[in-house]
Amino acid sequence: MTSTSKAERVAAQTSDREPCGALRTCKPYWHAFETRAKQRWQGRSLVDIFVTEFRDRTLEYYVWAIRSGYVTINSNIVDPTYVLKDGDTMLNKIHRHEPAVSAEPIKILYHSPEHGRLVIVKPGSIPVHPAGRYAKHTLLSMLQEALGLDLIYTSNRLDRLTSGIMILSLTRPTAQKLSMDMTQGLVRKAYVARARGKFPTSDSEIVTCREPILGVDRQTGLNVVHPLGKSCETMFQRMSYDETSDTSVVLCRPITGRTHQIRVHLQWLGHAIPNDPIYAHEVWISDPDVHPCNLAKVTIGKDRNNLEPGMDGYNAETAGCPEIAKVVAALKTDKDDKEDWARWRDEVKFGELCQQQGWQLPRVEGPNAQSAADPRRRDATGAQAELVNPADEGMSCEVCKVPLQPDPPLSSLYIYLHAIKYETDEWAFEDELPWWARQDWRSRAASDANPAVASEDKSVWPTVVQAQDAKVSTSPNGKLHVYMHDSALPTLQQSRQDLDAQSQSSSTTTPASTTRPGSGEMDESARASAARSRRPLVDSQLCASLPTEVELPSATPSVMLEVWGGLEDYAQRDIEAVLRHYQPDVGRNLSHSALHSGHLIVQAGKASQLALRLYISGALDSVKSASLLLHRCQLPAPLLAHLQADREAIGERKRNDRKAAEAEKKQKRKEAQQREVEEAAERRKERGIAPAAAPITQNDSEPKNEAAEVVVERLATKLRHKPNTKQKSQAGKAQSATPGAGKIELNEQGQAPSELELLHFLDQGWKMTMQSAQKGGLIDLWTRIISAFGVDVSSETLRTFRATVERATYIFPTLTQLYLESQLGESVGLWLQDLEKERGSSSNPWHVSLRDPPPSLNLTLKFVRSLGTGQSAAEIAKDLTVTTPAGSVAWCLALPSARTTRPSEGEQSDRFADLDSSHILPKSPAHRPPIPTDLMEGGTALARYRAYLMTIAFPIPFDRSPDEKLRILEPCVGSGGIAVELFAALRARAQQNIEVYACDVDQDEVTRASRMFRLCESSHDSSSAATIQLARIDSADPSALATFVGGRGTMDGIITDLPWGHRVSSHQQLSKLYPRLVQAFCHVLKAGGVALLMTAEHLMLRRATKALEAAVRKSGGGFVLKYIPLALDLESRPQEEVSLGHADLVQTGQDAASLNEGERVVDVGYKVYLCLLQKVWL
């Protein structure tokens, strides 16, 4: 039957208002569990694992099952004392007798295959997932069978005894969305429960319980209120009270989602659910030592769940606490009593079977290994005969000898707890009140003691039915509402502030637990700060002075500037602002670039001349290096596709060859083994020893020691029947090879056809470069420009050249950078030689220089991604994952770069000694003196031009008064580069009253940053009223950080390069650090303040912000950090200041931020992320 017909059949069935009073059963069946050894099982004996972790059977049964082969390890029968190792596979074959469940059908409240959502009402007694003795009688199995569904996703679950609404997903995206909503606290839940006694307060008041809950026993599922537990919060509201039964119907709203949270909190309040088999057990009343209030004060070992038998500190008593052990023992005894002491009968039956076979019972520690006899009559002389007659075969299964259990009363299969409503801002699903929450509930409760005869007939007792009275409506704002005809619950939209105000007089929590940071409304100053207009620092007005005049030719070619890949839009705005600051009439056609190209081209003429002058003077802080652009052309798309295909084909062929070589080696080893086996067999034959083919078993307490020849003989038998490995490998190779992988032909130099095309393309480009160079007299122009750097190329020692290839992320099938540079260098050498011949100055030839100092002429071939392609942000993002992205090739003459390092005191370095004093390199900005090499060793400093671009992308409030201080924090200062660049950028843009706070948890980093600040202090201007404060502070400690910066909510912004990467810390340590950092940043930021963070662990940072948001939402509201797009806008600049190519680049940057949910991908040799977060009210 198809899934459609099954769904139609279920839709035709409807449920009555009153559930049926019958049980659902199924016939016993064989089932095999197979699992690999868990980590906690390793090093423990097989029988110990079964006895301590699976209580439904006894030690005697497990010994019999292991000895009889029903339990095997790696398909072998082993001794019960076998110690499990890593990699072992366990198989447990059982004849499964599933317990009966209620025959009440699962009710479908809402089913939408197109939206991938299924909402059902689960009856009590049915578990959600297969577990323990349940497999067919589970919610998922029954739904899959009835509706014909292959897969159903769950985002939460209900306890087996709890009934009510469950929201299921039919597709993975829907399940992920629902799980995320639940994690973030977007799903509001409501339960109804019947509790003992008259619940306090009136029907309109709220009782809130925030006691922590701790799980103390895995087998019984016992949880208690204890200070070591996890934080919890539940709100309760009485709906009605029944004087006859002295019970109240209570509406429960769990804010958190802990196991048994509502049941434990109701017990703590003194109003346990009457039919709860755990928390309404008589042991809680009869023994004052185990009263919930007393258990909250007992001592429980923190590592109780990590201790196993045989380990130091292990205590057989539950949680190492005798009070809790009393409760667990009482719960287990009660369970055995209800099951007609099946475990005791199991112990007797299989104890006799083991005794008949002579199998001894190993010693196992723990309460589960003790006798299963009734502890109340264990010492009585006639206890065994009174409880069970081992000769009575009618009480055991004829197939597996398992003692049969009586069907339970229906009243024991559910508790008075029902999930009645789930709601978000997008949908709401609401069920009707369960029968036990109505006025006539006592008549139904009496009938449950005598259920109808158990049945398997699904036509009589259908597993799934369609809800008869479900109503569906949609509000004007698009919210879906599905409810039953008599739904009349209080709204869940009531604000938490109102609920807290109502519950102040009746809350049961201590004063310390009622105080929550951020639970109050924002004051007026916080609202004003949040509403401030913030724009990136690059948009503020420059106030720098004109640099020293440098003589340059008027006919200057285009200049290619290297900037930070990923922030080209910010770099372009900064560079164009600097050009206009020094020469307002420079025009609008200034430059063009592309996202993730890492380069900016300044147009030839007045703009390029000014750019070179500023570069030489050290006024372009966002530029790493500069080059004269000789020629540029776009890489053909067919050529790139051919290169990619050839690289994949060659890679596949190499993998296949490697596999074939490994298979050949393996086959040779097998053949050598086989020869050894045959030789051993010959020796056995000569000695007259018969081959032994009996299987290896360990049916005795001690494993048998067999002769080595027997093992060798068995190995020979396996080898004779095993297929030829080499032939199998070759067949697999033929099948797995990609089409064309074996057909690609390489030339004599080992180059692919596509690479020959590339070399021809580059050769044509070089010819065009030479043509343009000759027409424009480029070498003479370059000589005049390079003279401005203080380089006299007429000197013989300075007539040096080099050819450089910058491939960025381009990876070719076989071509290496060394090969490309050698080919380019040969062409450059011939060009210079011909040039000198034309001029008749061959007496002073050019020489190749591959070492420091840098040559005076460095011709560079650049492969630049995305430049000149006109790609969209989505296409560029896709190309970030390929090795031959769309882009351009540029031939450039590199210009000297400013020196960034200098020798430390006492350091002797050939690299610095070789620098000729006649080289006048470009000036560094005043705040970037050459750094001693020892200051840079061992650190992870961000390049200064990247740090500068990060600071000018940082948004600051533009509407602050001149007297108001701008306070910014750098919490992971490292070597101090970001703090120095931020300080310099703020002062260069006339920002007054600046306070920059910098700190780090590592004292070495603080010392490094302190030295950096002293080196740069000569550029500080005391008149700007700007300061930098540095201290050793743990930035993940909110209180310590707030003390350092002057209080909570005092920072306008935070900017930092977060710890990331294996050089800093492990992934596990960072996963714990990031949530603490996010909380601390939110603690010290002002409302509306922003944090610009750089990290490669962007998913970890996003999870940390989501966790903070979920915690704040569940606590009733407060401030959180929200992602906002890191992108420029065109409205913040006058139209005349926007160049013709800048508008498109800004739009691409905005699209890129939207694709990554506000994040910007930047390049530091690999992908990292810039994330902009703002403190907002939730």
N, C-alpha and C positions, 0 to 999 in steps of 0.2 A: 504494500500500500504506500502510495507517495505521501510526502509531507503535507501536500495541499489537501488531500482527502482526509488525512488524519486531523488536520486543523479544522476542516469543515465538520468532521464528526464531533469534535470537542465543542465547537461552537453551537451545535444543535442540542448539546446537553446543558442543563441548567441546574444550579444547586438550590436546595430548599433552604429556608431560613434556619432551620434547626439541623445540625449535623447528625449523621447516623450514629447509632450506638453499637457499632460492630468493629471487629478486628480484621485486619488484612494480613494474610499469611502467604508463605510460598514454600514449595517443596525443597527439601535439602538438596544440595548440589555440590559437586566437586569444584574446588577453586585452588589455584596455585598463586601464591605470592612470591614474587622474585624481586630482590633488591640487592644493591651493593652495600658493603659494610660501611655504616656511618662512622664518622670520626670518633664519636663517643663510645662506639662498640669496640674499636680496635684495642687489642691488648687484654680483652676480657673473654672468658670462656663462653661457649655457645649457650650452654644451659643457663648460665648466670644471666645472660641478656634476655632470654625468653622469660625466666621466672620474675626478674625484677621489673621488666617493662610491659609485660602482657599478663595481666592478672586473671583473665577469664579462665585459664587452665592452671593445673597444678604442676609441681615439680615432677611427680610420678608420670604424668602424661607426657611432658616434654622429653623426659629420658626415654620413654617407650617410643615416641615418634622419631627421635633422632636415631635410636638404635635400629628401628624398623625401616628407615629410609624415607620416611615422609618428610624429613628435613635433611637437605643435602647442602654441601658447600662445594661450589665449583663442580657440580654434578657428581660428587663423590660422597659416599656414606662415611661419616667421621665419628669420632668419639664425642660424647657430650662435653668433655672437658677441652675440646679443641679450642685453641685461642685464635680469634679472628685477626686477620692481617689486612692491611690496606690493599684494596683490589679484589678481595674475596666477594663472591656472589652467592647469596643465600636464597634457597628455594624452599618454601614451606607449602606443602600440599595438604589441604584440609577438606573435610566433608562439612560444608558450611550449613549451619542451622540458623537462619536469620530470625531474630526476635519478631514477634508480631507487632504491627503498628496500627494506629487508628485507621479505619476504613473511610474516614471522612476525606472527600476528594480535595485535591489542590484546586483552588479557585482562581481563574484567570480574570484579573481586573482590567488589564489593558495589554494589547498585543499589536505591535506595529513593526512588521518586518522591514518596511522601507526606512524607518528610523532606527532599526536594530535594538528595539526595547521590548521587554516582556516584564510585566508587573503581575505578580501572583500573590495569593494569600496562602501561606503555609500552615497546615494543621499542626498541632502539637504532636509529639512522638516521632516525627520524621526528621532525621538528620539531613543536613544540606549536602555534604560530601560523603562519598564512601569512606568509612573508617570503622575500625574494630570489627564487630560482627555484622555490620550493615554494608550492603553493596547494592542489591536491587531495590531495597526499601529506602532509597534516598531521594531527595528532592530532584537532583539533577538527572538521575537514572530514570525516574518516573516521567519527568517532563520530556526527556529525549525520546523515550519510547512512545509516549502518547502523541507528541507533536511531530515526530519524525525529524528532529533536529540533530545535527552531528555534533555541534559544540555550543555550549552555553557558558557565558562568562559571569562570574560573581564578583562583586566589589565589596560585599560585606556578607555576614552570615548571622543567622539566629541560632540560639541554642536548640538542641533537639526537643526539649520540653516546651519551648516558647513558640507561640503561633504568631501569625501576622504577616504584614506586607513585606515582600522582598522585591527589589528592583534588579532585574537581570538584564544582561546585554547579549545580543546575538552577533555583534561584530566587535573586533578588537578596538577600533577607534572609539566606539561608543563606550566600551568598558573602560578604556583609558581616561576618557573624559569624566565618567562617573567616579572613578577612583580618585582622580585629581580633585574633583569637587568635594568628595568626602574628606580627603586629606586636608583640604584648605578650610574645612568647616562651613562650606556653602550649603550643605544639606542639613535641614532642620528635621529632627525626628521626634515623634511623640509615641508613647506607649500608654496603655491602660493596664492597671494591675488591681487585684483585690487584695487588700492588706488586712492584717489582724488589727482589731481595736478601732477606736474612733480617731481618725487621723487629725492631728492638731490643726488649729486655725479654721476659718470659715471657708466656704467653697470658692471665694474670690481671692484668697490670699495665697502666697507662694512660700514654700519651704525649700531652702537651698542647702544641699549637703556637698561639701568639698573635701571629704576625707579621702586620703590616699588608699589605694587597694593593692594588695600583694598576693600573688599566687604562691601557695605553699605546698600543694600536692598535685602532681600531674595526673595520676590515675583517677582520683575522685573529682578532680577539677575544683578543689576547694580554694577559695580566695577569702582573705580577711582584711579588715582595716588595720593598717600598720604604717608607722612612719617610713619604713623602707620601701613602701609601695609607690606606684606611679600616681601622679596627680589626677584627680577625677572631679567631676562636678555634675550634679543632677539636680534638677528643679522638680518639685512635686506640688500638685494642686488637687485638693479633694474635690471629687465630683458628686459623690453621694455616700450615705451611711445607712447600713442595715442593722437595726437594733436587735433583731432576732438572732442573727449569727454573729453580731458584734464585729462586723467587717466593714471596711470602707473601700469604695472604688476610687482609685487615685490616678490622675493624669501625670505621667512621668516624662520629663524632657531631658534626656542625656546630652550634655554639652560635649563631653568626651566619649570615647567608645571603648572602654575597658571590658574585659571578660567578666560577666556576671555583675556588672556595675550596678544596675537597678536593684537586683536581688540583694546584694551586699549592703547597699545604702539603706534600703528599707529595713533590713535586719538591724543595722546600726541605729536607726531611728526608733527601734522597738516595735516596728510594724511589719514583720516578715510576712511573705506570701504564705497563706495557710497550708497549701499543699506542696510547698517546695521541699523536695526530699533531702536537700542539703541544709539550707539555712533556716528551715522550720523544724528541724529534727529535735527530738526531745532532749538530746544531750546538751543542747545550749541552755536549757532551763534547769535540768536536773543537777548539773554540775556547775557550781558558781565559778570554779577555776577557769572554765572555758567560755565564760560570758564574753561577748564581743568587746566590751569595754576593757576587760582584763587581758584579752589576747592582744589588744593594741599596745600593751605595755611589756609584753614578754620579749626575751632576747632571741633573735633568730639570726643564724649565720648568714652573712651576705653571700658566701660562695656555696650555699647549700645545693644549688643546681649544677655545680661544676664538680662535685665530689661523687665518686663511685666506690663500690666495695673494693677494699684493698688499699685505698688511698689514705694518706695521713689526714686525720680530722674527720673521716667518714663516721657518721652516726646512723645506725639502722633506724632510729626513730625519725619520723618525718620532720624535716627542717631542723633536726637537732633540738627540738622543743617538745618536752613531754606533754604540755597542755594541748598542742596541736595534734600530737600523736593520739591523744585520747579521742579527739573528734574524728580523726581519720579511721581509727579502729572501730568506733561506733557506726560510722557510715558504711564501712565494709561489712560489718556483721549484719546490719540491717539489709544490705543488698543481698547477702548470701541467704538470709532468712526468706526474702521474697522470692528467691530463685529455688526454693525448696532444697537448699544446701546441695546444689549440684556440684560445687567444687569439692565438697567432702565426699560425695559419692564418686566423683572423678578420682579423688585421691585413693579411695579404697579399691576401685576397679583396676586402675592401671598400676597401683602398687602391687596387687597380686600378679598381674601379667609380668611385671618386671621381676618379681620374685621367682616365678616359674622359669624364666629364661636365665636366671642367675645374674641379672644385671644390678649392680650396686648403685645406690643413689649418691651422687657427689654432694659435698657440703656446699650450700649456697647461703650467703648472708642476706639479711633483710626480712621484713615482716611477711612478704609474699611467700617465702620459703617455709614458713611455719605451717603446722598442721591446720587444715581448713575446717576442722571440727568446731562445733559451736563452743566458743570460749566459756559460755555460761555453764556447759555441762561436759567440758573436756575431760575432767577427772572422774566423772561418774562411771561406774563399772559397766552399765548397760548403754552407754551413750551411742556406741556404734550400731548396735542392733536396733536401737530406738529410731535412729535417723535414717538408716539405709539397710537394705538387705542385698548384699552383693550378688546373690544368686537370682535375684528378680530381674530377668532379662527384659521384661516389659518396660522398665524404667530407663533403658539404654537404647541407642540407635543400633539396629541390626547390622548396619554397614560399617560404622566406625567406632562402635562401643561407647560413644559419648553419652553421658547421662542426659536424659531429656528434661526440659524445664517446663513448668506449667505456663499456660497463657496468663499474662498479667491482667489485672482489672483495668478497665479503660481509664478509671480515675487516676491511675498512677502514671499515665502516659503523657500528661500535660500538666502545666502549672497555670495559675491565673496571671499570666503576663502575655500581652498581645501588642505587637507593633501595629499601630492603627493609622499612622500618618507619616509620610515622607514628603518634604517640600523644599523647593528652591525658588529662586526668582523666575525660573523658566517653566516649572511644572509643579503640580501637587497631586499626590495620590492618597486617597483616604478611604479606609474600610469602615464598615459598620461596627457597632459595638458587639463584642463577642457575647454569647449567650449568658456567661457567668457574670457579666457586668450589667445585666438588666434586672428589672424588678422581680420577674418570675424565675430567677436563676436556681432557687433551691429545689424545685421539682425536677429539673434536668440533672442536678448533682446527684440526687438519689438514684436515678436510673443508670448512672454510669457504673455502679457497683456490679451490675449483671449485664455484661455486653452480650450481643447476639452471637450466634455460632460463628466461629472463624470461617472465612471464605476466601477463595482465590478467584472467584468468578468476577471478571472485570466488567461484564455486562450488567451484573447486579450492583457491584460496587466500583464504579468508574474511578480511575486514578485522577483524571483531570476534567474539570467542567468549566463552562463559561459563567461568569457572574451574571445573575439574572437582572438585578436592579442597578447595575453600574450606569452612571450618568457621565457624559463627557461634555465639557464646555470650554470655551476659549475666551479669555478676557480681552478687552480692547488693546492691551499692550502685548498680546500674543501669548500669554501664559496659559498653559494647558492645565485643566483641572478635571480629574477623574474621581468620582466619589460615589458612595452608596446613598440610597434614598433617605435613610434616617441619620445621616452624618450630622452631628451637631457639636463638634468640638470647639473649644476656644481657639481663636486664631493664633497661629504661631508667628505672626508678624509683629507681635508686641515687642517693643524695644527692650533690650536687656537692662538699660538704665532704669526703666519703669519697674521691671521685675525685681531688680536689686533694691530699689526703694521700698517696694512692697515687702521684701523678705528681710529687711534689716532687723525688725523686732522679733522674727521667729527663726532666723538662721541658726543652724546647729553648729556652725563652724567656730573655731577660735578666732580671736581678733586678728592674729597674724595671718591667717589664711584668707580672711575676707578682703585684705588690702591688695589691690592689683594696680600695678603701674599703668598709667594710660587709660584708666577707666572713667575719668572725668571728661567733661567737655573742654574744648579749646577755649582759652581766654582770648581777649581782644588782641593782645600783642601777637599771639600765635597765629590768629586768623590773618592779621596784617602781614606777618612774615610769609605766610603761605601764599598770599595773593600777589606777592611781588613779581615784577617782570624781571626775568633772568635771560641774558643773552651771552653767547660765548665771548670770552675775553678778546678774541681777535676782532670783534666789532667795535671795541672802544678806540678812542682817538689816540694816535701816536703823538709823542712829544719829544722824540729823539732829535739830536742835532745832526746837521749835515756832515757826513764823513769827509776825510781829507780828499782833496781833489786828486784824481789820477788821470794821467794823459792816456787817452785811448783813441784809436782811429774812428772816424765817423761812420764808415761803412763796416759795421760790425755784423757778422752773420748771426743766425739764430743760436741761442744758447740753450743747452739741455741741462736742467738742474735735477739732481737726484734728491728726492724727498721721501718721507715715510709712506710706504705702500699701504693703502687703505684709508689714509687721511689726505688724499690729494686735494679734495675740495677745500679743506682748512688751509693747507699749504698755499694753494693758489690765491685764496682770499688774503692771506697774510702777505705774500710776496707782492701782489698787486697793490695792497694798501701801502706797503713800504715804497714802491715805485712812485705812487701818486703823492705820497708825503714829500718826497724830495723833488718831484717834477710833476706838478698838477696837470700840465698839458700833454702828458705822455700819450693820450689817446685811449680808445676803448678796445682796440684789437691788440691786446697785450700778450696773451699766452693761451695755451690749450693743453689739456691733459686728459687722462682717463683713470677711472677708479682701478686701483690695484696695479697700475703701471709702475708706480714708484718714481715717476719722472714728470717733469713739467718743462714744456718747450716755450721759451720766451721768443717772440717774433723778432726777426732781423730788423735792424735800424735803431731808432732812438731808444726803444724799450730794452733791446739786448745790450746796447752800450751802457745804459744806466744800470742794468742788472749786473754786468761784469764789474762796473765800478763799485757797486755796493758789495759784491762778493769779495773783491780784493780788500775792501776796507773792513770786512767783518760785520756788515750790517744785515746780512740775511741769516737770521738765526735758525730758520727752518730747513736750511739746505745742507746736505752732507758734502756734495761735490758738484763741480760744474764742468761742462765740456762744450767745445764748439761743434755744432752739428754740421757735418759735411753733406750727408745724404741719408734719406730715410725712405723705406718702401715697405709696404704691407706684405706679410707672408701669405702666399696663396692658400686658400682653404683646402684644395685637393692635395697639395703637397703635405700639409699638416696631417690630413687623414691618412695619407700613404705612410708617413713616418710612424704614426701611431699603430697602424696595422702591422707594419714590418716589425716594430718593437715587440708587439704582443706575439707575433708568430715566432720570432727568434727566442723569446722567453719561453714559449710553450715547447719548442724543440729542445731547448736546454733542459727543461724539467723532465721531458720524456727520456732524454739521453741519460740524465742522472738516475732516473728510476730504473732504466734498463741496466745501468752499471751496478746499481745496488742489488737488483734481482740476480744478476750474474754472480756477484760475490756471494750472495746468499745460497745460490744453487751449488756453487763450488763447496761451500761449507757443508751443505746437506750431503753432497756426494762423498766428501771426506768422512762425515759421520757414518754414512751407510757402509763405507769400506771398513771402518772400525767395527761396526756391528757384525758384519759378515765374518771378519776375522775372529771376533769373540765367539760367534756361533761355531766356527770351525774348531776352536779350542775346546768348547763345551762338548762338541761331538767326539773329539779325540779322547776326552776324559770320561765319556759315557754318561754325561749328565743330561737328563731329559728336559726339554723346554717346559717352563711353567707358564700357563696362560690364565691362572686364576686372578680375578680382579683384586685390587688392593682395597681392603676394608680395615676399619679400626673398630671391631666389635668387642674388643677387650679394653680393659682400662689402660693397658700399656700397648703402644703400637708395635707391630711385629717388625723385626729386622730381617730383610730379605737379602739374598746374595746379589752382588752387583751384576752378575751375568743374567739374572732373571729380569732386572730392569732393562738391560741392554736388549734382551730378546723382545720385550714388549715394544721398545722403541723401533726395532727393526720391523715388527708387524705393522706399526703405524705408518712407517715410511713406505712400505710396499703398497699400501692402499691409498697413499696421498698423491694427488695429481702433480704433474711436473710443474714446479714453481716458475721455471724460466718460460715455458710455453704460455702459462697463464699470464705472466707479466707482459709478454710480448702482445698477447691478445688484448689485454687491457690497454696497452699503449696505443694500439691501432684504433681502439674505440674512443679513447679520451682525447686524442690529438685533435686540435682544431682544424677546420678546413684550410688547406694551404700551408699549414705549419711545416710540413716536410717538403714542400715544393719550392720554398724561397731559395734563391741562388745568390751567393755572395761572390764578389769579385776576388781577385788575387790578394788584395789588401784586407779582405774580410768585411767589406762594406756592402750594405744592403742597397737595392735599386733606388729606394727613396732617398738614401743619403747621397747617391750620385746626383740625383735631381737637386738636392739642397746645395751641394757644392757648386753645381752649375749656376744655380740661382744666385749664390753669393758672389760668384765670379762676375756675373753680369752686373750685379749691384756695385762691385768694386770698380768696374770700368766706368759706370755712370758717375761714381764718386770722383774719379780722377778727371773726368771731363769737366765737371762743375768746379773742381779745384783749380784746373788750369785756366778756365774762363775768368774766374774771380780773383786770380792771383792769390789763392788761399794761403800758400806757404809764406808769402811776404806779409800778408795780413796777420797770420799767426805769429810771425817773428816780431811784429810790432806790438802785438798784444802780450806775448810772453815777456817782452822786455819790461812791461809794466810790473811784472812780478820780480824784476831784478835779475832776470836770466839773460845772459849774453850768449846767444847761440853761435857767435863767431869764434868763441873760445874752443880750442880743440877738445878740452876735457869735458865740455858741456854738449858736444854734438853727439848725443846718445839717443837711441830710440828703443821702443819696445812695442810689441803688438799684444793686446789683451782682448780676451773674449769673455763677456759677461753673459752667461746663459740663463741666469735666474733659475726658474723652475723647469726649463726646457731640458728634457732628457731624450737623447737620440738612441737608435738601436745599437750602434757600435762606436760612433764617433765620440772621441774624448775631447776635452777642452785643450789638452796639450797638442793634439793633432791639429785642431782648428787654429790655435795660436801659431803653430809652426807654419801653416799654410799662409795665414795672414801676414806673419812676420816676413816671410819670403817675398810676398807681394810688396809690402811697405819698403823693404830694402831695395828692391829693384826700382821702385818709384823714386826714392831718394837718390839712388845712383844715377838714374837718367836725368833727374833734375839738376844734379851737380854738373853733369856733362854738358847740359844745355847752357849752364852759366859759366862753364870753363873754370870751375873751382874744385877740381878733383883732388887737389893737394891736401885738402882738409876733409876727409870722408867722414860719414856717419858710422857710428859703432853701436852694436847691440848691447844693451845693458839689462840684465835680468836680476840684479841685486840692488839693494839700497846703496847710495841715494837714488831716488826715482829719476828716470831719464827725463831729459828736457822735452822730448817728443814721445807721447804715448798715444798711439792710435788704437782706439777701442771699438770693437764690434759688439754692440749691445742687442740682445734679444729681449724685447720689451713686450710683456703681455698687455692685451686690450687696447694699446695705444693706436689710435687711428682706425679702430674697427667699428665704432659707433654702436657697440653692444649695449644691451639693457643690463640693469642690475642683476636680473635673474640669469642671463647668459654669462655674465662675468662670474657670478657665484658658481655656476656649473663648471666653468673652465678652471676654477681653483683646484679641482680634483683630478685634472688630466695633466699629462706630462708634455703635451704639445698644444698649448692653448692658442687661440687666435691672438695675433699681435703684429708687431712690426720689427724690422731690423734697421738699426741705425749705425752709421759709421761716424765716429766722433774723434776729435782731438781733445784728450783730457787735459784739464788745467790743474795746476798744483793745488793741494789741499792744505788747510791749516794744520799745524802740528797739535796733536791732542795729548801727547805724553812727553815727559822729559825724564832724564835719569834721576834716581833718588840720590840722596847724599851719600857719597862714597861709592856709588855704583859705577863700574867701568863697563861700558857697552860699546861694542864695535858699531852697532847700528847708529848710535848717536855720534860716535867719533868720525864716521864716514861722511857726515853731513858737511858739505862745503859751506863756508861762511858767505860765499857769493850768492847762495840761494836765498832770496827774500821771499818767504812763503806768504800766502794771504794772512792777514791779521785775524786773530780770534776776537770774538766779542769780549768786551771788558770783563764779563763775569765768567769767561771760560779760559782761564790761564792753563798752560800745559800742566797736566797732572803727573806727579811722580809715579813711577811704575809700581812701587810697593803699595801705593794707595789703591791701585786697581786690582791687585792680585787677590784671588780668593773670593772676590765679590761677584755679584750678578747685576752690575750697574746697567741701567738703561742708557743707550747712546744719548748724548746731550741734545742733538737736534730732534730726536724722537721725544725726549722729555719736554722740550720746548713746545712742540706741536701738541702734546697732550695737555700742556697748561693753557695754551690759547684756545683749545676746544672746551675748556672748563667754563661753565656758565656762572656768571656773577650777577648780583642784583644791580641793576642800572639806576634805580630810583632811590638809592640811599642818600642821605644828607651828607655834606662834607664832614660834619663832626662825628658821624657814625663810623665806628670801626668795622673793617672787613676782616673777619677772623676765619682762617682756613687751616685745616689740620692735614698733616702728612703722617699717618700712623705707622707706616712701615718704611722708614726713611732710607734704610740701606746706606749707600754711599753719599746720599744727599743731593743727587742730581736733579730730581724733580723739585725739591724744595728750593734749590738755588735758581732754577729756571723760572719757577713760579714767582719767586720774589723779584727777579729781574724783569719779567714780563709785566707784572703789575706796576712796577715803578716806571717802566718805559711808556706806559699808557696813562700816566698822570693819576694813578690810583693812590689816594692818601689814606693815612690812618690804617695801615696794614699790620696785622698780627698773624704771622705764620708760626704754627706749632708743629714741631717735628719730634717723633719719638720712635723707638724700636725696642723690642724685648731683648735683643742681643747687644751686649756691651761692646763687642768688637765693632759692630755696625755703627753704634753711637759714636765711638771714637773715630771711626773713618769719616762719618758725616761731620764731626766737629772739625777735623783737619780740612775737609773740603770747604766748610764755611769760612775758616780763617784764610784760606787761599783766595777766596772770592770777596773778602770783606773790603778790599780797596775800592770796589765799585759801589759800595753802599753810600748813600747820600743821607746824612743825618737830618737834613731839612725835610725829608719825606715822611718823617714820623713813622718809620717802618721798622719792625723788629722780627727776629727769628728766635724762637725759644726751642731748645733741644734738651731731651731728657730720656733716661732709660725707663720705659713704661711698658707694661704688658697691655697692648691695645685691645686684647680680647677680654679685659676686665673692665666692665662698665664703670664701676665706682672709681677705680684708679685713674681711668682715662678722664672721667668727669672732673676729678680733683686737679689733674694736670692742666686742663684747658679752662678751668674756672667755673665749672658747674654743668649741670644737665641742660641740654637745649641751648647751647651758647655758640655753636659753630655754624657759620654761613655755608661752609662746604668742606668736603673731604676729597682729597686727591691722592692716589697711591698706586703703586705696583704691588699687588697682593703677593704673598708667598705662593709659589707654584713650582712644579717640576721636582724631579728626584734629587736635584742638587740641594734643594731647600728642605724637603720633608717628604715622607711617604704619603701615598694617596689616602691611606686610612687615617693618618694623623690630620691631614688637611680636611678630611670630611668631618672631623670633630671641631677643627679650628674655625672653619668658615661660619657656621651658625653663631658661634660666640662673637666673631668679629661683626657680623651683621647686626646682632643685638646691641653691641657696644656702639657702633656707628649711629644706629637709630637713637640711642640714648643721648648722645652729645650733640646731634644735629638740631638746628632750629626747625620749626615747622616750615615746610617749603624748601629747606636746605637740600643740597644735592651732594652726591658722592660719585666721583668718576674713578672707576676701578678697572685696572688691567689685570687679566689673568688668562691662563690657558685652561683653567678648570671652570669654564663658564657654566657648565651644567651643574657642577657642585654649588656654585654661587647662586644659581637660580633656585636650586632645591632649598638652600638656606633661607632665601627670601620668602619662598613659599611656606616654609616651616614657621617662620616668624609671623607671616600673615595668618596662617591657620591658628596659631596659638593666640594671637590677638583677637581674632574673630570669635574663637571659642570662649575667650575671657570677657567678652562683652563689648569690645571695641577699643580703639586706641590708635597710636601712630604705627605705621609700617613703612617699609621702603619699597617703592613701586618703580618698575622700569619705565623710563621715558626715552623716546628716540634720541640718539646722538646724531644730529643732523643740522645743517645750516638752513636758513631760509632767506629768500630774496627780499622780503619786506623790510628787513632791518637795515638795508643799505640803499642809498639813493640810486636811482636808475642810471645816472651818469657814471657811477663808480662800479657798475657791474660790467665786466668785459663780455664780449660776444660769446666766448666759449665757456664762461663760468656758469651761466644759467643752466646749461645742460648737465654740467658736472654736479651742481648742487642738487638737481632733480634726481640724478643717479644715486647720489649719496643718501637722499631721503628714501628712495626705493630700497636701497641696500639695508638701511636700518629697519624698514618695515618687514623685509624678508626674514630678518633675524630677530624679530620681536624686540627691536630697539637696540640691539647690540651692533657693534661695528667690528668686522674682522680686519685685523691689521697684520702686517708681516714683520717678523723679527728673525727671519730665517726659517720660520714655521708659523703656523696660524696661532694667533692669540686674539683675545677679545677685549674691547673697551666697552664697559657697561656703565650707563648713566642711570642712577637711581635717585629718586626724590622722596623726601619724608612727607607723607600725606596722612590724613585722618581716614581711618576705616570705620 
